[in-house]
C-alpha cells in the first residue's frame, strides 16, 4: 500500500533525528503567516470560542487520533491551509468591503444523512446555471491567488493545485472513488469551507477523537456557520449565483443554519438506515486509513451509528420548531426510480422554472453516470459490529415518521 511505504520512509527519516510535524497552535499560525505573507487572522480568531475550538481539536488529535507519520503531516498541512484561508478572507474583506456586504439570497442546502443520494442530487441540481455549487478546487483554495491575474478564458491556477491533490488521492486510496468521487472540478461538500472554524466535522469523521466529537455535538455551531457564510460571500463575489450547498453536518444543525442563512431552502434526503449506516461506516473506514494504521471497525460502527441516529433525532426535533416552508423531503427510493420526477418536485418547492436546457443537461448527466460507474461499494453491517435488527429498532421512530421504505 502506498501509504505504508510513505510511513516507512517517514519513520526512517524521523529516526535520523528530523522532528515530526509540529501540531501546536503557535507553530500552525506561524506557518500560515509565513506561507501567505499576511498577518491578520481577523477578530473572530481571537474569540474564546475559536481559540477553544482549535485547542480542543489539537488536544484530541495528539491524545486520541493515533496518527501515523503521513497522517500527521496531512493534518498539519490541512490546518495550516485553513489558517491561510482565514488570513486571505480577512485581507480581502479589508481590501473589498463589498465582500462581507454581499447578500446570500435564498441559498439552497442539501442536508440528508450521508449515502442517501445527496451527491447525485447535488450534481443534478448543479446542472441549473442559476444554482452555484461549491467546486472542489474552490473548496481547497477559496480565495484568488494573490498577485496572480488570470486572463479571460484561461484556467484558474487553483484548478491545477486541486488536480494534483486528486491524483495523489487516487494513488493513495483508489478504492475511495467507488464510495465518494473526489474530482478537482466536481462539486464538493460545504465542510471544506467549515474547516477554518475548527468546529468542522471533518476531523470528527476522519479520526478517532471521541472527546472532541462529544464537545462538537454540544457546542453552539453558530460561530462556525458565520465563518462559513463569510466564505460563501467570498465565493459569490467571484462567481455570482444562488448558492447550492451540501453536507450531512447541516442535518444536525438546522436551527443554526437557518439563523445564519435566513430564507434558505433545505432539501432533506432519506433512506433506509440499515443501508445508510453501514455504508457511511465503510466510507469512514477507508478515509481513516489515510491518517492512521490503527482503524477499529467496531469503534467506527459504534461512533457512526450513534452520530447518525443523533443527527436524524436532532433534525426531527428542530423541524417541529422551524417553518415547514423551509424544507422538502426526498426519498432515495423515489430519486433512484425517477430522478427527473423528484427534480421537478424540488424546482416547484424552490419556486423556480425548470427550462428545457437544464432538463437535457440533467438527463445527459444521468446517462453518463450510471450507478456504480466507479466500481461497486461493498459493505455489510456485521463488518462494523451492527445488525439489521438493531438498526431497525434504533431508527424505528425516524423511519415511521418519514415513511421510509425498507431495502432488503
C-alpha positions as CSV (number, residue, x, y, z in Angstrom):
1,X,0.0,0.0,0.0
2,X,1.5,3.4,-0.9
3,X,0.7,5.0,2.5
4,X,2.6,2.2,4.3
5,X,5.6,2.8,2.1
6,X,5.5,6.5,2.8
7,X,5.2,5.8,6.6
8,X,8.2,3.5,6.5
9,X,10.2,6.2,4.7
10,X,9.0,8.9,7.1
11,X,9.7,6.8,10.1
12,X,13.2,6.3,8.9
13,X,13.7,10.0,8.4
14,X,12.5,10.8,11.9
15,X,14.9,8.1,13.2
16,X,17.7,10.2,11.8
17,X,16.7,13.0,14.2
18,X,14.4,15.1,11.9
19,X,11.5,16.2,14.0
20,X,8.0,15.1,13.3
21,X,5.5,17.7,12.1
22,X,4.5,20.0,15.0
23,X,0.9,20.4,15.9
24,X,0.6,23.4,18.2
25,X,-1.5,26.5,17.6
26,X,1.6,28.7,17.6
27,X,3.5,26.6,15.0
28,X,0.5,26.4,12.8
29,X,-0.2,30.1,12.9
30,X,3.5,30.9,12.2
31,X,3.5,28.6,9.2
32,X,0.3,30.1,7.8
33,X,1.5,33.7,8.2
34,X,4.8,32.8,6.6
35,X,3.1,31.0,3.7
36,X,0.6,33.7,3.0
37,X,2.6,36.8,3.8
38,X,-0.3,38.1,5.8
39,X,-0.6,38.7,9.5
40,X,-4.3,39.4,10.5
41,X,-6.5,36.3,11.2
42,X,-9.5,38.5,11.9
43,X,-11.2,39.4,15.1
44,X,-13.2,36.2,15.2
45,X,-10.0,34.2,15.6
46,X,-9.2,35.8,18.9
47,X,-12.6,34.9,20.4
48,X,-12.7,32.4,23.2
49,X,-14.9,30.2,21.0
50,X,-12.4,29.9,18.1
51,X,-9.3,29.6,20.3
52,X,-11.0,27.0,22.5
53,X,-12.1,25.0,19.4
54,X,-8.6,25.0,18.0
55,X,-7.1,23.9,21.3
56,X,-9.7,21.1,21.8
57,X,-9.1,19.9,18.2
58,X,-5.3,19.8,18.6
59,X,-5.5,18.2,22.0
60,X,-7.8,15.4,20.7
61,X,-5.5,14.9,17.6
62,X,-2.5,14.5,19.9
63,X,-4.1,12.4,22.6
64,X,-6.6,10.2,20.7
65,X,-6.1,10.2,16.9
66,X,-3.2,7.7,16.7
67,X,-1.8,9.3,13.6
68,X,0.8,7.6,11.5
69,X,3.6,9.9,10.2
70,X,2.0,10.6,6.9
71,X,-1.4,11.3,8.5
72,X,0.3,13.7,10.9
73,X,1.8,15.6,8.0
74,X,-1.5,15.7,6.2
75,X,-3.4,17.1,9.2
76,X,-0.8,19.8,9.7
77,X,-1.0,20.8,6.1
78,X,-4.8,20.9,6.3
79,X,-4.8,23.1,9.4
80,X,-2.2,25.4,8.0
81,X,-4.2,25.7,4.8
82,X,-7.3,26.5,6.8
83,X,-5.5,29.3,8.6
84,X,-4.1,30.6,5.3
85,X,-7.7,30.8,4.1
86,X,-8.7,32.8,7.2
87,X,-5.8,35.2,6.6
88,X,-6.8,35.7,3.0
89,X,-10.5,36.2,3.8
90,X,-9.6,38.9,6.4
91,X,-7.3,40.7,4.0
92,X,-9.7,40.6,1.0
93,X,-12.6,41.8,3.2
94,X,-10.5,44.8,4.1
95,X,-9.5,45.5,0.5
96,X,-13.0,44.9,-0.8
97,X,-15.6,45.8,1.8
98,X,-18.3,44.7,-0.6
99,X,-17.4,41.1,0.1
100,X,-18.8,41.0,3.7
101,X,-21.7,43.0,2.5
102,X,-22.6,40.5,-0.3
103,X,-26.2,39.3,0.1
104,X,-26.7,35.5,0.2
105,X,-30.1,35.3,-1.2
106,X,-32.3,32.2,-0.9
107,X,-29.5,29.7,-0.7
108,X,-30.3,26.0,-1.2
109,X,-28.8,23.3,1.1
110,X,-29.0,19.5,0.8
111,X,-29.0,18.2,4.3
112,X,-29.5,14.4,4.4
113,X,-27.5,11.7,6.0
114,X,-24.5,10.6,4.0
115,X,-25.2,7.8,1.5
116,X,-28.8,8.9,0.9
117,X,-28.4,10.2,-2.7
118,X,-27.1,13.6,-1.7
119,X,-24.2,13.5,-4.1
120,X,-26.4,12.6,-7.1
121,X,-28.9,15.3,-6.2
122,X,-26.1,17.9,-5.7
123,X,-24.8,17.1,-9.2
124,X,-28.1,17.1,-10.9
125,X,-29.2,20.4,-9.3
126,X,-25.8,21.9,-10.3
127,X,-26.8,21.5,-14.0
128,X,-29.1,24.5,-13.4
129,X,-27.0,27.6,-14.3
130,X,-28.7,29.8,-11.7
131,X,-27.5,27.5,-8.9
132,X,-24.0,27.9,-7.8
133,X,-22.4,24.9,-6.1
134,X,-19.0,24.8,-4.4
135,X,-16.4,23.3,-6.7
136,X,-13.7,21.1,-5.3
137,X,-10.9,23.4,-6.3
138,X,-12.7,26.4,-4.7
139,X,-13.1,24.4,-1.5
140,X,-9.4,23.8,-1.3
141,X,-8.5,27.4,-2.2
142,X,-11.5,29.7,-1.8
143,X,-9.5,33.0,-2.3
144,X,-7.9,34.1,-5.6
145,X,-4.2,33.6,-5.6
146,X,-2.6,36.9,-4.5
147,X,-0.5,38.6,-7.2
148,X,-1.7,36.2,-9.9
149,X,-4.0,37.7,-12.6
150,X,-5.9,35.2,-14.7
151,X,-6.5,36.1,-18.4
152,X,-10.1,36.0,-19.7
153,X,-10.9,32.4,-20.7
154,X,-7.7,31.0,-19.1
155,X,-8.0,28.2,-16.4
156,X,-7.7,29.4,-12.8
157,X,-4.3,28.2,-11.4
158,X,-6.1,26.9,-8.4
159,X,-7.6,24.2,-10.6
160,X,-4.1,22.8,-11.2
161,X,-3.5,22.5,-7.4
162,X,-6.7,20.6,-6.9
163,X,-5.9,18.2,-9.8
164,X,-2.6,17.4,-8.1
165,X,-4.4,16.6,-4.9
166,X,-6.9,14.5,-6.8
167,X,-4.1,12.5,-8.4
168,X,-2.5,12.0,-5.0
169,X,-5.7,10.7,-3.5
170,X,-6.3,8.3,-6.5
171,X,-2.8,6.9,-6.0
172,X,-3.1,6.5,-2.2
173,X,-6.7,5.4,-1.9
174,X,-8.1,4.4,-5.3
175,X,-11.0,2.4,-3.7
176,X,-12.3,5.6,-2.1
177,X,-13.6,6.8,-5.5
178,X,-16.1,4.0,-5.7
179,X,-17.6,5.4,-2.4
180,X,-17.4,9.1,-3.0
181,X,-15.9,10.6,-6.1
182,X,-13.5,13.4,-5.5
183,X,-12.7,15.4,-8.6
184,X,-10.9,18.7,-8.9
185,X,-13.6,20.4,-11.0
186,X,-16.5,18.4,-9.4
187,X,-18.9,19.6,-6.7
188,X,-17.9,19.2,-3.1
189,X,-19.1,19.3,0.5
190,X,-19.5,22.5,2.5
191,X,-17.3,21.0,5.2
192,X,-14.3,22.2,3.1
193,X,-15.4,25.8,3.9
194,X,-16.1,25.0,7.6
195,X,-12.6,23.6,8.5
196,X,-11.2,27.1,9.3
197,X,-13.7,27.4,12.2
198,X,-12.1,24.4,13.8
199,X,-15.6,23.2,14.5
200,X,-16.0,21.3,11.3
201,X,-17.0,17.6,11.3
202,X,-14.0,16.7,9.1
203,X,-11.7,15.7,11.9
204,X,-14.6,14.1,13.8
205,X,-15.3,11.9,10.7
206,X,-11.8,11.0,9.7
207,X,-10.1,10.4,13.0
208,X,-11.0,8.6,16.3
209,X,-11.3,11.7,18.5
210,X,-14.2,10.9,20.9
211,X,-13.5,13.7,23.3
212,X,-13.6,16.3,20.5
213,X,-16.6,14.6,18.9
214,X,-18.6,14.8,22.1
215,X,-17.8,18.5,22.5
216,X,-18.6,19.3,18.9
217,X,-22.1,17.9,19.3
218,X,-22.7,20.1,22.4
219,X,-21.2,23.4,21.3
220,X,-23.3,26.2,19.6
221,X,-22.5,25.9,15.9
222,X,-23.4,29.5,15.0
223,X,-19.8,30.8,15.1
224,X,-18.9,28.1,12.6
225,X,-21.9,29.0,10.3
226,X,-21.0,32.7,10.5
227,X,-17.4,31.9,9.3
228,X,-18.9,29.6,6.6
229,X,-21.2,32.4,5.4
230,X,-18.1,34.7,5.1
231,X,-16.5,32.2,2.7
232,X,-19.8,31.8,0.8
233,X,-19.8,35.6,0.3
234,X,-16.2,35.4,-0.9
235,X,-17.2,32.8,-3.5
236,X,-20.3,34.7,-4.7
237,X,-18.1,37.8,-5.1
238,X,-16.0,35.8,-7.5
239,X,-18.9,34.0,-9.3
240,X,-22.4,35.1,-8.5
241,X,-25.5,32.8,-8.3
242,X,-27.8,31.2,-5.8
243,X,-25.5,29.2,-3.5
244,X,-26.1,25.4,-3.6
245,X,-24.6,23.7,-0.6
246,X,-24.4,20.2,0.8
247,X,-23.2,18.3,3.8
248,X,-24.8,15.9,6.4
249,X,-23.5,18.2,9.1
250,X,-26.3,20.6,8.2
251,X,-28.8,18.0,9.3
252,X,-27.5,18.2,12.9
253,X,-27.6,22.0,13.0
254,X,-30.8,23.1,11.2
255,X,-31.5,26.0,13.7
256,X,-28.0,27.4,13.3
257,X,-28.1,27.0,9.5
258,X,-31.4,28.9,9.2
259,X,-30.4,31.5,11.7
260,X,-27.3,32.4,9.8
261,X,-28.9,31.9,6.3
262,X,-32.4,33.2,6.7
263,X,-34.6,32.4,3.8
264,X,-32.6,29.3,2.9
265,X,-34.4,26.3,1.4
266,X,-33.4,22.9,2.7
267,X,-33.7,19.6,0.9
268,X,-33.6,16.6,3.3
269,X,-32.9,13.2,1.8
270,X,-34.0,9.9,3.4
271,X,-33.0,6.3,3.0
272,X,-33.3,3.0,4.9
273,X,-30.8,3.5,7.9
274,X,-29.9,-0.2,7.7
275,X,-28.2,0.6,4.4
276,X,-27.1,4.1,5.2
277,X,-25.2,3.5,8.5
278,X,-23.0,0.6,7.3
279,X,-22.3,2.4,4.0
280,X,-21.1,5.5,5.8
281,X,-19.1,3.4,8.2
282,X,-17.3,1.8,5.2
283,X,-16.6,5.3,3.8
284,X,-15.1,6.5,7.1
285,X,-13.0,3.3,7.5
286,X,-11.4,4.0,4.1
287,X,-10.9,7.6,4.9
288,X,-9.3,6.9,8.3
289,X,-6.7,4.6,6.7
290,X,-5.3,7.8,5.1
291,X,-4.3,9.0,8.6
292,X,-3.9,6.0,10.9
293,X,-2.9,2.4,10.7
294,X,-5.0,1.5,13.7
295,X,-8.5,1.5,12.3
296,X,-11.0,-0.2,14.6
297,X,-14.1,-1.2,12.6
298,X,-16.2,-1.9,15.7
299,X,-15.4,1.5,17.1
300,X,-16.3,3.1,13.8
301,X,-19.6,1.2,13.9
302,X,-20.4,2.4,17.4
303,X,-19.5,6.0,16.6
304,X,-21.4,6.5,13.4
305,X,-24.4,4.5,14.5
306,X,-24.7,7.0,17.4
307,X,-23.8,10.0,15.2
308,X,-26.4,9.3,12.5
309,X,-29.1,8.4,15.0
310,X,-28.4,11.6,16.8
311,X,-28.4,13.5,13.5
312,X,-31.9,12.4,12.4
313,X,-33.3,12.8,16.0
314,X,-31.9,16.4,16.3
315,X,-33.4,17.2,12.8
316,X,-36.8,15.8,13.7
317,X,-36.9,17.9,16.9
318,X,-35.6,21.0,15.2
319,X,-38.2,20.8,12.4
320,X,-41.0,20.8,15.0
321,X,-40.0,24.3,15.8
322,X,-38.9,25.6,12.4
323,X,-41.1,26.7,9.4
324,X,-42.2,23.8,7.3
325,X,-41.9,26.1,4.3
326,X,-38.1,25.8,4.5
327,X,-38.0,22.1,3.9
328,X,-38.7,19.4,1.3
329,X,-38.2,15.7,1.9
330,X,-36.8,13.5,-0.9
331,X,-36.7,9.7,-0.5
332,X,-33.7,7.8,-2.0
333,X,-36.0,5.1,-3.4
334,X,-38.0,7.8,-5.3
335,X,-34.9,9.5,-6.5
336,X,-33.5,6.3,-7.9
337,X,-36.8,5.2,-9.5
338,X,-37.5,8.5,-11.3
339,X,-34.8,11.2,-10.8
340,X,-36.4,13.8,-13.0
341,X,-39.8,13.5,-11.3
342,X,-38.1,14.3,-8.0
343,X,-36.2,17.2,-9.6
344,X,-39.4,18.7,-10.9
345,X,-40.9,18.5,-7.4
346,X,-37.8,20.2,-6.0
347,X,-38.0,23.0,-8.5
348,X,-41.6,23.5,-7.6
349,X,-40.6,23.8,-4.0
350,X,-37.9,26.3,-4.9
351,X,-40.3,28.3,-7.0
352,X,-38.0,28.2,-10.0
353,X,-38.8,27.3,-13.5
354,X,-37.1,24.2,-15.0
355,X,-36.1,25.0,-18.5
356,X,-35.6,22.5,-21.4
357,X,-31.8,23.1,-21.5
358,X,-31.4,22.2,-17.8
359,X,-33.6,19.1,-18.2
360,X,-31.4,18.0,-21.2
361,X,-28.2,18.6,-19.2
362,X,-29.6,16.5,-16.2
363,X,-30.7,13.7,-18.5
364,X,-27.2,13.6,-20.1
365,X,-25.6,13.5,-16.7
366,X,-27.7,10.5,-15.7
367,X,-26.8,8.7,-18.9
368,X,-23.1,9.3,-18.5
369,X,-23.0,8.5,-14.8
370,X,-24.8,5.2,-14.1
371,X,-24.8,3.7,-10.6
372,X,-21.5,2.0,-9.7
373,X,-19.7,3.7,-12.6
374,X,-16.6,4.0,-10.5
375,X,-16.9,0.5,-9.1
376,X,-19.2,-1.2,-6.6
377,X,-19.1,-0.2,-2.9
378,X,-19.3,-3.4,-0.9
379,X,-20.0,-3.5,2.8
380,X,-22.3,-5.1,5.5
381,X,-23.5,-4.1,9.0
382,X,-21.7,-7.0,10.6
383,X,-18.4,-5.6,9.4
384,X,-18.9,-2.9,12.0
385,X,-20.5,-4.9,14.8
386,X,-24.0,-3.9,13.8
387,X,-27.1,-6.0,12.9
388,X,-30.2,-5.3,10.8
389,X,-32.5,-5.9,13.8
390,X,-30.5,-3.4,15.9
391,X,-30.7,-0.7,13.2
392,X,-34.4,-1.3,12.5
393,X,-35.1,-1.0,16.2
394,X,-33.0,2.1,16.9
395,X,-34.1,4.1,13.9
396,X,-37.8,3.0,14.1
397,X,-39.1,6.4,15.1
398,X,-37.3,8.1,12.2
399,X,-38.4,5.5,9.7
400,X,-42.0,5.7,10.8
401,X,-42.1,9.5,10.9
402,X,-41.0,9.8,7.3
403,X,-42.4,6.6,5.9
404,X,-39.0,5.3,4.8
405,X,-39.2,2.1,2.9
406,X,-37.0,-0.9,3.8
407,X,-34.2,-2.0,1.4
408,X,-33.6,-5.8,1.5
